[in-house]
Amino acid sequence: MSLSAASDWSIAPDGVDARSVPQRRLYTGALMPAIGLGTFGSDHVTGAEVAEAVKGAAAVGYRHFDCAAVYGNEHLIGPALQEIMAGGVPREELWITSKLWNDKHAEADVIPAFMKSLTDLQLDYLDLYLIHWPFPNHHAPGVDVTSRDHAARPYIHADYMKTWRQLEILVERGLVRHIGVSNMSIPKLELLLRDVHIRPAACEMELHPHFQQPALFDFVRAHGIEPIGYSPIGSPARPPRDRMPGDTVDIEDPVIARIAARLGVHPAVVCVKWAVQRGQTPIPFSVTRRNYLANLQGVVSDPLTDEEMAAITGIDRHCRLIKGQVFLWKEGQDWRDLWDEDGVIAQ
Ligand SMILES: NC(=O)c1ccc[n+]([C@@H]2O[C@H](COP(=O)([O-])OP(=O)(O)OC[C@H]3O[C@@H](n4cnc5c(N)ncnc54)[C@H](OP(=O)(O)O)[C@@H]3O)[C@@H](O)[C@H]2O)c1
């Protein structure tokens, strides 16, 4: 990615110079902006609002956008990206991710699903394409967590590798620069790394102060895989179906609140700032200009102190928010079975 070509269009008077945003160097040598904008509007933000935020975020210095077919808005983000590029931001300065949804894991479905995202996004290549979940179990968007796919199956490694091989073909054809995974566990990644031709460049995973996943975080970094952190603010506006008694609230944590008060920022900004400083790439969602601008300003301002970083390490509550219940494949299971917490891939 050429940083020298950053255009003047990109810099709103109160925006952040895209060249000053930290970058991650992936194992291929490519640079990825160390913060991206999430684009999942959940149930309450329309695709049009998200597309508007993509344009607004680019105008204040964002260059990295986390998309997915299942978010149902790529056809609206595509024209927004066209406008951004027509405004003078070169394609090579943008980092665009998309993801393969669970009903498209079959070998014959992967490349057509990718092409649909590519066409909707109005691009001729993607920077990163992820397998969204390691389960082929389908459920309609917005269903209750008790909903189950009658054909649901556990993780079957041979099947996952067939899907992965199709992603490798996309790289070989020059249609995507990097491929990666999401919602994986260490045991699943160990199998994947054993069998790949092209290694995953990134692992998208839930990461916020109350859910730091230190073992998986260390594992992926040790294998040259970039951790991309989703729900970095603790997804405060997630739909009711994704809320359970016992879930904790990162932005109400006294440690986060104390640091926010020192900096004079919203606690959300502290979560994002901590994420970048820790070494992951957060992808906070926001359609509110004041908020997405504050998040970006937070990552280019003075770092948190060592004491503050240590204090945030100490507030991990091991509180997974996106539990994935809809992917369970048999009666009587617990959502923890999806995450191989005992080191064994549940069958
Ligand atoms: N791979 C996966 O399976 C997966 C799963 C979940 C999410 N994701 C990705 O991760 C992205 C982010 O996760 P998320 O949407 O769950 O949650 P999140 O980024 O943790 O939280 C987003 C919420 O925080 C608010 N917010 C953002 N910045 C703020 C600020 N500075 N001050 C106050 N409030 C602020 C936003 O409201 P406003 O809009 O009003 O600012 C929005 O309601 C998604 O959009 C998606 O791209 C991926």
The ligand as an SDF file (V2000), in Angstrom:
LIG
                    3D

 48 52  0  0  0  0  0  0  0  0999 V2000
  -16.3940  -11.7370   12.4480 N   0  0  0  0  0  0  0  0  0  0  0  0
  -17.4940  -11.7220   13.1630 C   0  0  0  0  0  0  0  0  0  0  0  0
  -18.1330  -12.7650   13.4150 O   0  0  0  0  0  0  0  0  0  0  0  0
  -18.0200  -10.4290   13.7110 C   0  0  0  0  0  0  0  0  0  0  0  0
  -18.9400  -10.4390   14.7720 C   0  0  0  0  0  0  0  0  0  0  0  0
  -19.3880   -9.2150   15.2830 C   0  0  0  0  0  0  0  0  0  0  0  0
  -18.9130   -8.0250   14.7420 C   0  0  0  0  0  0  0  0  0  0  0  0
  -18.0330   -8.0430   13.6920 N   0  0  0  0  0  0  0  0  0  0  0  0
  -17.5000   -6.7680   13.1060 C   0  0  0  0  0  0  0  0  0  0  0  0
  -17.0670   -5.9230   14.1610 O   0  0  0  0  0  0  0  0  0  0  0  0
  -17.6960   -4.6560   14.0460 C   0  0  0  0  0  0  0  0  0  0  0  0
  -17.8040   -3.9770   15.3960 C   0  0  0  0  0  0  0  0  0  0  0  0
  -18.4920   -4.7630   16.3390 O   0  0  0  0  0  0  0  0  0  0  0  0
  -19.9080   -4.3780   16.9610 P   0  0  0  0  0  0  0  0  0  0  0  0
  -20.6640   -3.6160   15.9430 O   0  0  0  0  0  0  0  0  0  0  0  0
  -20.4830   -5.6210   17.5130 O   0  0  0  0  0  0  0  0  0  0  0  0
  -19.6180   -3.4870   18.2360 O   0  0  0  0  0  0  0  0  0  0  0  0
  -18.6480   -2.3320   18.7590 P   0  0  0  0  0  0  0  0  0  0  0  0
  -17.8120   -1.7900   17.6670 O   0  0  0  0  0  0  0  0  0  0  0  0
  -17.9690   -2.8700   19.9660 O   0  0  0  0  0  0  0  0  0  0  0  0
  -19.7060   -1.2410   19.2610 O   0  0  0  0  0  0  0  0  0  0  0  0
  -20.4170   -0.4320   18.3570 C   0  0  0  0  0  0  0  0  0  0  0  0
  -21.3020    0.5260   19.1470 C   0  0  0  0  0  0  0  0  0  0  0  0
  -20.5000    1.4420   19.8880 O   0  0  0  0  0  0  0  0  0  0  0  0
  -20.9400    2.7860   19.6540 C   0  0  0  0  0  0  0  0  0  0  0  0
  -19.7380    3.6300   19.5990 N   0  0  0  0  0  0  0  0  0  0  0  0
  -18.7080    3.5510   18.7260 C   0  0  0  0  0  0  0  0  0  0  0  0
  -17.7920    4.4900   18.9850 N   0  0  0  0  0  0  0  0  0  0  0  0
  -18.2400    5.2060   20.0460 C   0  0  0  0  0  0  0  0  0  0  0  0
  -17.7490    6.3240   20.7550 C   0  0  0  0  0  0  0  0  0  0  0  0
  -16.5550    6.8860   20.4500 N   0  0  0  0  0  0  0  0  0  0  0  0
  -18.5130    6.8220   21.7760 N   0  0  0  0  0  0  0  0  0  0  0  0
  -19.6920    6.2520   22.1050 C   0  0  0  0  0  0  0  0  0  0  0  0
  -20.2130    5.1820   21.4640 N   0  0  0  0  0  0  0  0  0  0  0  0
  -19.4890    4.6650   20.4360 C   0  0  0  0  0  0  0  0  0  0  0  0
  -21.6570    2.7510   18.3410 C   0  0  0  0  0  0  0  0  0  0  0  0
  -22.6930    3.7220   18.3150 O   0  0  0  0  0  0  0  0  0  0  0  0
  -22.7090    4.8820   17.1660 P   0  0  0  0  0  0  0  0  0  0  0  0
  -22.9820    4.1970   15.8710 O   0  0  0  0  0  0  0  0  0  0  0  0
  -23.8020    5.7900   17.5860 O   0  0  0  0  0  0  0  0  0  0  0  0
  -21.3650    5.5380   17.2340 O   0  0  0  0  0  0  0  0  0  0  0  0
  -22.2360    1.3520   18.2900 C   0  0  0  0  0  0  0  0  0  0  0  0
  -23.5020    1.3150   18.8900 O   0  0  0  0  0  0  0  0  0  0  0  0
  -19.0150   -4.9820   13.3520 C   0  0  0  0  0  0  0  0  0  0  0  0
  -19.6330   -3.8380   12.7910 O   0  0  0  0  0  0  0  0  0  0  0  0
  -18.5420   -5.9770   12.3170 C   0  0  0  0  0  0  0  0  0  0  0  0
  -17.9290   -5.3110   11.2180 O   0  0  0  0  0  0  0  0  0  0  0  0
  -17.5620   -9.2190   13.1950 C   0  0  0  0  0  0  0  0  0  0  0  0
  1  2  1  0
  2  3  2  0
  2  4  1  0
  4  5  1  0
  4 48  2  0
  5  6  2  0
  6  7  1  0
  7  8  2  0
  8  9  1  0
  8 48  1  0
  9 10  1  0
  9 46  1  0
 10 11  1  0
 11 12  1  0
 11 44  1  0
 12 13  1  0
 13 14  1  0
 14 15  2  0
 14 16  1  0
 14 17  1  0
 17 18  1  0
 18 19  2  0
 18 20  1  0
 18 21  1  0
 21 22  1  0
 22 23  1  0
 23 24  1  0
 23 42  1  0
 24 25  1  0
 25 26  1  0
 25 36  1  0
 26 27  1  0
 26 35  1  0
 27 28  2  0
 28 29  1  0
 29 30  1  0
 29 35  2  0
 30 31  1  0
 30 32  2  0
 32 33  1  0
 33 34  2  0
 34 35  1  0
 36 37  1  0
 36 42  1  0
 37 38  1  0
 38 39  2  0
 38 40  1  0
 38 41  1  0
 42 43  1  0
 44 45  1  0
 44 46  1  0
 46 47  1  0
M  CHG  2   8   1  16  -1
M  END
$$$$
